[in-house]
Amino acid sequence: MEFEEPVLGEKAVTTYRSSHSQSWINLAGVLDGKTLRSLCVHPGEQNSFRRLRWDDFRLVVEQAVQGDPLRILDVTSAQLAGGHVVRPVRVRVGQAAFRAKLLGEYGSHCAFTGPSPIAVLEACHLYSYADVGEHKDQGGLFLRRDVHRLFDHGLLAVDASGLIDVAAEVRNYPAYGDLHGSSINVKLTPKQQTWLDNHWCEWRTS
C-alpha cells in the first residue's frame, strides 16, 4: 500500500545509556543466544536493551556457574530519582589524604612530564596497593592520568639513575617516546627510589 502524502508527527521517546565499568560480570559462554532470548520478557523485541525475567535468569545462571556471580548486581539495582543508581565501589581508605599530601609536596606537577592541570593528575602508588593495603610514607608520586596507567602496566619505568625507560610498544607515540631516556623531574627520596627499583625489577628483569 502506498500513500500520496506521508504522515508526519513528533513523538516523545525515552533513550537509555548503559555503563558497565563498576559491576561488569563476564558471563561469556554461560548461556547461548536462544536460552538468553527465552528469558526476556518479550523475546521477539528488536531493542538493544531487553528486559529479563530476572528471577528466571538468576536461577539459570546460578545453576550454570558456581558461587553467587550476580551478587554485585543486587547492590547496583537500586534506582534513585534523577537517573542515578547506587553503585558499589571499593574505596581506598585514606586515598584523599594521600592525594592531598602529594599535591602539597609537588603542586600541579607530574613527576614524569612536568606541569599539568590538576584535574588530570593522580596519586600514584609506587608499589601494589592491592598487595600492601596501606599508604606507605614516601610511597607515591603525582602522575598524569595516562602516565599513571602506563606506569602501573610497566610500560613506563625508572632506572636506578633516575632515567625514564619507555617500553618499545609505546615508544613510537611522540608523547611517550620523547620521555625515553629523560630524567624524572622531581627529587626522589631514598624510599621512593627503592620502590622504583622494585618496580624496575618487576617489569624490566626476568
Contacts in CASP RR format, 6 or more apart in sequence:
PFRMAT RR
TARGET T0000
AUTHOR 0000-0000-0000
METHOD contacts of the structure
MODEL  1
MEFEEPVLGEKAVTTYRSSHSQSWINLAGVLDGKTLRSLCVHPGEQNSFR
RLRWDDFRLVVEQAVQGDPLRILDVTSAQLAGGHVVRPVRVRVGQAAFRA
KLLGEYGSHCAFTGPSPIAVLEACHLYSYADVGEHKDQGGLFLRRDVHRL
FDHGLLAVDASGLIDVAAEVRNYPAYGDLHGSSINVKLTPKQQTWLDNHW
CEWRTS
16 49 0 8 1.000
18 49 0 8 1.000
22 76 0 8 1.000
22 87 0 8 1.000
22 88 0 8 1.000
22 89 0 8 1.000
23 72 0 8 1.000
23 73 0 8 1.000
23 75 0 8 1.000
23 76 0 8 1.000
23 87 0 8 1.000
23 88 0 8 1.000
25 69 0 8 1.000
25 70 0 8 1.000
25 72 0 8 1.000
25 73 0 8 1.000
27 61 0 8 1.000
27 65 0 8 1.000
27 69 0 8 1.000
30 61 0 8 1.000
30 64 0 8 1.000
30 65 0 8 1.000
31 39 0 8 1.000
31 60 0 8 1.000
31 61 0 8 1.000
31 64 0 8 1.000
35 60 0 8 1.000
37 43 0 8 1.000
37 44 0 8 1.000
39 52 0 8 1.000
39 53 0 8 1.000
39 56 0 8 1.000
39 57 0 8 1.000
39 60 0 8 1.000
40 50 0 8 1.000
40 51 0 8 1.000
40 52 0 8 1.000
40 53 0 8 1.000
41 50 0 8 1.000
41 51 0 8 1.000
41 52 0 8 1.000
41 53 0 8 1.000
42 50 0 8 1.000
42 51 0 8 1.000
58 70 0 8 1.000
61 69 0 8 1.000
61 70 0 8 1.000
62 68 0 8 1.000
62 69 0 8 1.000
62 70 0 8 1.000
72 88 0 8 1.000
75 86 0 8 1.000
75 87 0 8 1.000
75 88 0 8 1.000
76 85 0 8 1.000
76 86 0 8 1.000
76 87 0 8 1.000
76 88 0 8 1.000
77 85 0 8 1.000
78 85 0 8 1.000
78 86 0 8 1.000
79 85 0 8 1.000
80 86 0 8 1.000
92 98 0 8 1.000
92 129 0 8 1.000
92 135 0 8 1.000
94 135 0 8 1.000
95 123 0 8 1.000
95 135 0 8 1.000
97 135 0 8 1.000
98 123 0 8 1.000
98 135 0 8 1.000
98 140 0 8 1.000
99 122 0 8 1.000
99 123 0 8 1.000
102 123 0 8 1.000
102 140 0 8 1.000
102 141 0 8 1.000
102 142 0 8 1.000
103 118 0 8 1.000
103 121 0 8 1.000
103 142 0 8 1.000
105 142 0 8 1.000
106 141 0 8 1.000
106 142 0 8 1.000
106 186 0 8 1.000
107 118 0 8 1.000
107 142 0 8 1.000
108 115 0 8 1.000
108 116 0 8 1.000
108 117 0 8 1.000
108 118 0 8 1.000
108 121 0 8 1.000
109 115 0 8 1.000
109 116 0 8 1.000
109 121 0 8 1.000
109 142 0 8 1.000
109 185 0 8 1.000
109 186 0 8 1.000
110 116 0 8 1.000
110 121 0 8 1.000
110 142 0 8 1.000
110 143 0 8 1.000
110 144 0 8 1.000
110 147 0 8 1.000
111 141 0 8 1.000
111 142 0 8 1.000
111 143 0 8 1.000
111 184 0 8 1.000
111 185 0 8 1.000
111 186 0 8 1.000
112 143 0 8 1.000
112 144 0 8 1.000
112 147 0 8 1.000
112 151 0 8 1.000
112 156 0 8 1.000
112 164 0 8 1.000
112 179 0 8 1.000
112 184 0 8 1.000
112 185 0 8 1.000
113 144 0 8 1.000
113 147 0 8 1.000
113 179 0 8 1.000
113 185 0 8 1.000
114 185 0 8 1.000
116 144 0 8 1.000
120 144 0 8 1.000
120 145 0 8 1.000
121 142 0 8 1.000
121 143 0 8 1.000
121 144 0 8 1.000
121 145 0 8 1.000
122 142 0 8 1.000
122 143 0 8 1.000
122 144 0 8 1.000
122 145 0 8 1.000
122 148 0 8 1.000
123 140 0 8 1.000
123 142 0 8 1.000
124 140 0 8 1.000
124 141 0 8 1.000
124 142 0 8 1.000
124 143 0 8 1.000
124 148 0 8 1.000
124 151 0 8 1.000
124 152 0 8 1.000
125 135 0 8 1.000
125 136 0 8 1.000
125 139 0 8 1.000
125 140 0 8 1.000
126 139 0 8 1.000
126 140 0 8 1.000
126 141 0 8 1.000
126 192 0 8 1.000
126 195 0 8 1.000
126 196 0 8 1.000
126 198 0 8 1.000
126 199 0 8 1.000
127 136 0 8 1.000
127 139 0 8 1.000
127 195 0 8 1.000
127 198 0 8 1.000
127 199 0 8 1.000
129 135 0 8 1.000
136 191 0 8 1.000
136 195 0 8 1.000
137 191 0 8 1.000
138 189 0 8 1.000
138 191 0 8 1.000
138 192 0 8 1.000
139 191 0 8 1.000
139 192 0 8 1.000
139 195 0 8 1.000
140 192 0 8 1.000
140 195 0 8 1.000
141 186 0 8 1.000
141 192 0 8 1.000
143 151 0 8 1.000
147 156 0 8 1.000
150 156 0 8 1.000
150 170 0 8 1.000
150 176 0 8 1.000
151 157 0 8 1.000
151 199 0 8 1.000
154 167 0 8 1.000
154 199 0 8 1.000
154 202 0 8 1.000
154 203 0 8 1.000
155 166 0 8 1.000
155 167 0 8 1.000
155 169 0 8 1.000
155 170 0 8 1.000
155 176 0 8 1.000
156 164 0 8 1.000
156 165 0 8 1.000
156 166 0 8 1.000
156 167 0 8 1.000
156 176 0 8 1.000
156 179 0 8 1.000
157 164 0 8 1.000
157 165 0 8 1.000
157 167 0 8 1.000
157 196 0 8 1.000
157 199 0 8 1.000
157 200 0 8 1.000
157 203 0 8 1.000
157 204 0 8 1.000
158 164 0 8 1.000
158 165 0 8 1.000
158 184 0 8 1.000
158 196 0 8 1.000
158 199 0 8 1.000
158 200 0 8 1.000
159 165 0 8 1.000
159 200 0 8 1.000
159 204 0 8 1.000
160 193 0 8 1.000
160 197 0 8 1.000
160 200 0 8 1.000
162 183 0 8 1.000
162 184 0 8 1.000
162 188 0 8 1.000
162 193 0 8 1.000
162 196 0 8 1.000
163 181 0 8 1.000
163 182 0 8 1.000
163 183 0 8 1.000
163 184 0 8 1.000
164 179 0 8 1.000
164 180 0 8 1.000
164 181 0 8 1.000
164 182 0 8 1.000
164 183 0 8 1.000
164 184 0 8 1.000
165 180 0 8 1.000
165 181 0 8 1.000
165 200 0 8 1.000
165 204 0 8 1.000
166 176 0 8 1.000
166 177 0 8 1.000
166 179 0 8 1.000
166 180 0 8 1.000
166 181 0 8 1.000
170 176 0 8 1.000
170 177 0 8 1.000
171 177 0 8 1.000
171 180 0 8 1.000
188 196 0 8 1.000
END
